[in-house]
Amino acid sequence: MQEVAHASDIAQIGPNSIIQTVAALREHYGAEQTAAWLRRTGRADLLERMPDHMLPESEFGALIHDLRAWLGMPAAMRVLDRSGELTAHYVATNRVPTPIRLILPHVPIGLGLRIFLPAIAQHAWTFAGSGRFGYSFKPSWQLTLADSIESRGVRASHPVCSYYRAAFEGLLRLVVNDRIRVQEVACRAMGAPHCAFSITVNR
């Protein structure tokens, strides 16, 4: 298992966590309801200007908490799932070098994962906050996220990390192979030591 820890003293996360969650909210609930909710929760500044720099991870954690309080867990998970998809699309389009995007879909999936997952791990500090991202290839392809922001302080009978699941799946589908599926199979919210995501391939 390869695992990467956040290196900063103050845990931070990339702005897409906020930007794409607001975009997903607008898709699901419209601009008016989204604006009203942002004002109610003290985030009116996001109506004027989206962040363009790394943010304290606590801001994303608070956003998730307030979303769940407003919408309930199932609906909040749907919004965060869409936010993860949008984040994956942005990263694949704007952060992954073009040669990688052109080459990896044409190599065996296992080889593509062995090339691409270390690159994701190198940049784990941009999305994991103080959490720790890891991956393994044996006995099966799997991603892990210890101390996931989405699972902190939550107790549930089901996995809750819909943002990360969707972001991982979207990125791997867009860059490696569009038959890849990612499923959260263990979650800290359920009492697991860390969150785990299986990587499978549709036949």
C-alpha positions in Angstrom: 0.0 0.0 0.0 1.3 3.4 -1.0 0.1 6.2 1.3 0.7 10.0 1.1 0.2 12.4 4.0 -0.5 16.1 3.8 2.7 18.0 4.3 1.4 21.4 5.4 1.1 22.5 9.0 -2.3 24.0 8.2 -4.3 21.5 6.3 -5.6 23.0 3.0 -7.7 21.8 0.1 -8.1 23.1 -3.5 -10.8 25.6 -4.3 -12.7 23.3 -6.6 -14.2 21.6 -3.5 -16.1 24.8 -3.0 -16.5 26.0 -6.6 -17.9 22.8 -7.9 -20.2 22.2 -4.9 -21.8 25.6 -5.4 -22.1 24.8 -9.2 -23.7 21.4 -8.3 -26.2 23.1 -5.9 -27.2 25.5 -8.7 -27.8 22.5 -11.0 -30.0 20.8 -8.5 -31.8 23.7 -6.8 -31.4 26.7 -9.0 -29.6 29.9 -8.7 -32.2 31.6 -6.4 -32.3 28.9 -3.7 -28.6 28.4 -3.8 -28.0 32.2 -3.4 -30.5 32.3 -0.5 -28.8 29.4 1.3 -25.3 30.9 0.8 -26.5 34.1 2.4 -28.2 32.2 5.3 -25.0 30.4 6.0 -22.7 33.4 5.9 -21.2 32.6 2.5 -22.6 35.6 0.5 -19.1 36.4 -0.7 -19.3 33.3 -2.9 -22.0 35.0 -4.9 -19.5 37.7 -5.9 -16.2 35.8 -6.2 -15.2 32.2 -6.1 -11.9 31.3 -4.4 -8.9 31.0 -6.6 -6.4 29.7 -4.0 -5.9 26.8 -1.6 -8.3 27.0 1.4 -8.4 25.7 4.9 -9.9 22.2 4.8 -12.3 23.3 7.5 -14.2 25.5 5.0 -15.1 22.4 2.9 -15.9 20.5 6.0 -18.2 23.2 7.2 -19.9 23.4 3.8 -20.6 19.7 3.8 -22.0 19.9 7.4 -24.3 22.8 6.5 -25.4 21.1 3.3 -26.4 18.0 5.2 -28.2 20.1 7.8 -30.2 21.8 5.0 -30.9 18.9 2.6 -30.5 15.8 4.7 -27.8 13.2 4.0 -29.2 11.5 0.9 -29.8 14.8 -1.0 -26.5 16.3 0.2 -24.7 13.2 -1.1 -26.3 13.7 -4.5 -25.0 17.3 -4.6 -21.6 16.2 -3.5 -21.5 13.4 -6.0 -22.2 15.9 -8.8 -19.5 18.2 -7.3 -17.0 15.4 -7.5 -17.9 14.7 -11.1 -17.4 18.4 -12.0 -14.1 18.5 -10.1 -12.9 15.4 -12.0 -13.8 17.0 -15.3 -11.9 20.2 -14.4 -8.8 18.4 -13.2 -8.7 16.1 -16.2 -9.2 19.0 -18.6 -6.9 21.6 -17.0 -4.4 19.7 -14.8 -3.6 16.4 -16.5 -1.0 16.8 -19.3 -2.4 16.3 -22.8 0.1 13.4 -23.7 -1.1 11.5 -20.6 -4.8 11.9 -21.6 -4.0 10.8 -25.1 -1.8 7.8 -24.3 -3.4 6.1 -21.2 -6.7 5.2 -22.7 -4.8 3.0 -25.2 -2.7 1.0 -22.8 -4.0 -1.9 -20.6 -6.0 -0.6 -17.7 -3.7 -2.1 -15.1 -0.7 -0.3 -16.6 -2.7 2.9 -16.9 -3.5 2.8 -13.2 0.1 2.0 -12.3 1.2 5.1 -14.2 -1.6 7.5 -13.1 -2.2 6.6 -9.5 1.3 7.7 -8.3 0.7 11.0 -10.1 -2.6 11.4 -8.1 -0.8 10.5 -4.9 1.8 13.2 -5.6 -0.9 15.8 -5.6 -3.0 14.3 -2.8 -2.3 17.4 -0.7 -4.6 19.4 -3.0 -7.7 17.3 -2.2 -7.1 15.2 0.9 -6.5 18.0 3.4 -5.0 16.5 6.5 -6.3 13.1 5.3 -4.0 10.5 3.8 -4.5 9.1 0.3 -3.3 5.6 -0.6 -3.6 3.0 -3.3 -2.9 -0.7 -3.8 -2.9 -3.1 -6.7 -3.0 -6.4 -4.9 -5.1 -8.4 -4.1 -7.3 -5.9 -5.9 -7.2 -2.4 -7.2 -8.2 -0.1 -4.4 -7.9 3.5 -3.2 -7.9 4.5 0.5 -8.5 7.8 2.2 -7.7 7.9 5.9 -9.5 10.7 7.9 -11.7 11.7 4.9 -13.2 15.2 5.4 -16.6 13.8 4.4 -16.6 11.1 7.1 -15.4 13.2 10.0 -17.8 13.3 12.9 -20.4 11.2 11.1 -22.0 7.9 12.1 -23.9 6.1 9.3 -25.0 2.7 8.2 -23.7 3.3 4.7 -20.7 5.0 3.0 -20.9 8.8 3.0 -17.9 10.0 0.9 -19.8 10.7 -2.3 -17.6 13.7 -3.3 -14.4 11.6 -3.2 -16.0 8.6 -4.8 -17.3 10.6 -7.7 -14.1 12.5 -8.1 -12.0 9.4 -8.2 -14.3 7.6 -10.6 -14.6 10.6 -12.9 -10.9 11.2 -13.0 -10.0 7.6 -13.7 -12.7 7.3 -16.3 -11.7 10.4 -18.1 -7.9 9.8 -18.1 -7.4 6.0 -17.9 -10.5 4.2 -19.2 -14.2 5.0 -19.4 -15.2 1.5 -18.3 -13.8 2.1 -14.8 -16.1 2.2 -11.9 -15.3 3.2 -8.3 -17.3 2.2 -5.3 -16.8 3.1 -1.6 -16.7 -0.3 0.1 -15.6 0.8 3.6 -16.2 4.1 5.4 -15.0 5.6 8.6 -18.6 6.8 9.2 -19.5 3.1 9.5 -16.6 2.4 12.0 -13.9 1.4 9.5 -10.4 2.5 10.2 -10.3 4.4 6.9 -12.4 4.9 3.8 -11.7 2.4 0.9 -12.8 2.6 -2.7 -12.7 -0.4 -5.0 -11.8 0.0 -8.7 -13.5 -2.3 -11.1 -14.0 -2.5 -14.8 -17.3 -2.9 -16.6 -17.1 -5.7 -19.2 
